[in-house]
């Protein structure tokens, strides 16, 4: 799990291998990232490219934009 705060923000999930990004916003970053991780691990994420890259074993980085 990522060590993040419960903060409202705009965030970016970066695929380290491809440098592709997913940008989202949330009122609670910790809860939102937990949701991403849960759906990715259960092969149910709505962003098909993010799910595909996760299934390939790619690594990701989180960046807070605002």
C-alpha positions as CSV (number, residue, x, y, z in Angstrom):
1,X,0.0,0.0,0.0
2,X,1.2,3.5,-0.7
3,X,2.0,5.7,2.3
4,X,-0.2,8.7,1.6
5,X,-2.3,11.2,3.6
6,X,-6.0,11.6,3.7
7,X,-6.0,14.8,1.6
8,X,-8.1,16.2,-1.2
9,X,-6.0,16.5,-4.3
10,X,-5.5,15.9,-8.0
11,X,-3.1,13.0,-8.5
12,X,-1.3,11.1,-11.2
13,X,-0.5,7.4,-11.4
14,X,2.6,7.0,-13.6
15,X,3.5,3.8,-15.3
16,X,7.3,3.7,-14.7
17,X,8.0,1.6,-17.8
18,X,5.8,3.3,-20.4
19,X,5.6,6.8,-18.7
20,X,1.8,6.7,-19.4
21,X,-0.3,8.5,-16.8
22,X,-3.7,8.3,-15.2
23,X,-4.9,11.5,-13.7
24,X,-7.7,11.7,-11.1
25,X,-9.1,13.8,-8.3
26,X,-10.4,12.9,-4.9
27,X,-11.5,14.2,-1.6
28,X,-9.4,11.5,0.2
29,X,-6.3,10.2,-1.5
30,X,-5.7,7.2,0.8
31,X,-9.2,5.9,0.2
32,X,-9.1,6.5,-3.5
33,X,-5.7,4.8,-4.0
34,X,-7.0,1.8,-1.9
35,X,-9.9,1.6,-4.3
36,X,-7.6,1.6,-7.3
37,X,-5.4,-1.1,-5.8
38,X,-8.4,-3.2,-4.9
39,X,-9.9,-3.1,-8.4
40,X,-6.6,-3.7,-10.1
41,X,-5.8,-6.7,-7.9
42,X,-9.3,-8.1,-8.7
43,X,-9.0,-7.4,-12.5
44,X,-11.9,-5.0,-12.4
45,X,-10.5,-1.6,-13.0
46,X,-12.5,0.5,-15.4
47,X,-9.4,1.9,-17.1
48,X,-8.5,-0.9,-19.4
49,X,-5.0,0.3,-20.2
50,X,-4.1,0.8,-16.5
51,X,-5.5,-2.7,-15.8
52,X,-3.5,-4.2,-18.7
53,X,-0.3,-2.6,-17.6
54,X,-0.9,-3.8,-14.0
55,X,-1.6,-7.3,-15.2
56,X,1.7,-7.3,-17.2
57,X,3.5,-6.6,-13.9
58,X,4.4,-2.9,-14.5
59,X,5.4,-0.7,-11.6
60,X,3.7,2.6,-10.8
61,X,4.5,5.8,-9.0
62,X,2.0,8.3,-7.4
63,X,2.4,12.0,-7.8
64,X,0.3,14.7,-6.2
65,X,-0.3,17.5,-8.7
66,X,-2.5,19.9,-6.7
